[in-house]
């Protein structure tokens, strides 16, 4: 019992520590693909450290939402980390606190407050980026719902741990059409929710074109560090759900021992690294979509996810 | 309806879902080249499904169908189109359509669900396991091809819609009626080539005469109908 609680906290610590490393690796690989040298892999850590030691400047026109949001944006992905399988294949202590749908709603709560805070200060670029983020968000919601419903339908449960154990149970299920289509739809969803090309440019500094980066425009000091770190943790959480539940639910700890957990950490990091390679390949070969084409992109993701559900419901 | 699934039937189901996905791609793409590439993908998946169905109860007939399709559609049709239609048609970036793309995708989804609903009473008569996948997907590709034919305003995508209909009918028939005489298959393949050739030559003539292959602007009688 105490082992399960302790492992849950170890899981959260692993996600918090390695999320900036993932961001650093992805940006370094993108620069290498473009034949440049790129920043160091641990640069995000240095950025967060520097921001925590700086002063904070807050506009006098802003309300309590502006001050409250960085904490919310940092905590909501950590909340979701308690619910999903990151290191272990058996349910941990908080695993039944919420299912995948609840996790999706908690992440949407963080996004909602980030959008509100971007409007709060009166900066002209804030509401522009906030309205675009809401456009992407509300188009991505049906895709989230249908993906979760299909996954729960196939596996017979909405708790991620149980889905993970039943999803690819005989290995031949990997090639089942439902599985492949859901993987494709969820990958398009990660690109949209994580603010990656082709939906958004994560390394752009041009405020007129920002979609997801606009939530952190007005923050300074520790609040900016929390917003940055929270965004990186959110991407890591989405990738963990993708890899550990849908694509490769292998390599996780099977027994409640410290040894198994210690072996699982580098395996999970290796899986995340392979995903980072795929992400960099996709990002480097596509161009950012025009704003009104994003609805077509997410419409295609919706159609793919509904086709996955049809392939399960009508064929089996 | 519950029959033991083997690896071949699962791979066939995978080929069927990619076939459906490439048909959706034909509905959702904006460029003429993109439409053609999705059509080529669709034909490749049709050939792979025929190949997989011909492996287990070993039927050389189905494997021959797969090879004919693999030569005919992905290779010969794009080559023939390039020879007969002028290059300018291919460099057209945006295809004008009657409805925009998200609505087209939703209608395509509705057509797919409708085709599964249509195929359900047919499948209860006691079809084999591959027909469970092939028949609804084939009918869906038929309906989607008809939809592409209706909605697109350019000549080459309309032709590709017609060919997608033919692909869909083929996809359904390889699971239901695999014992069709090989001679008929060859005739059908040759007919498709002739149709492409004729429509390609017509498109070139239209393009040279009017300057655009936008079929929507062919509805007026006078020459000033150029937009």
Interface residues (C-beta under 8 A of the other chain):
Chain A: X172 X175 X176 X177 X180 X181 X295 X296 X299 X300 X302 X303 X304 X306 X307 X308 X310 X311 X314 X315
Chain B: X7 X10 X11 X13 X14 X16 X17 X20 X21 X24 X28 X101 X102 X105 X106 X108 X109 X112 X113 X116 X120 X132 X133 X136
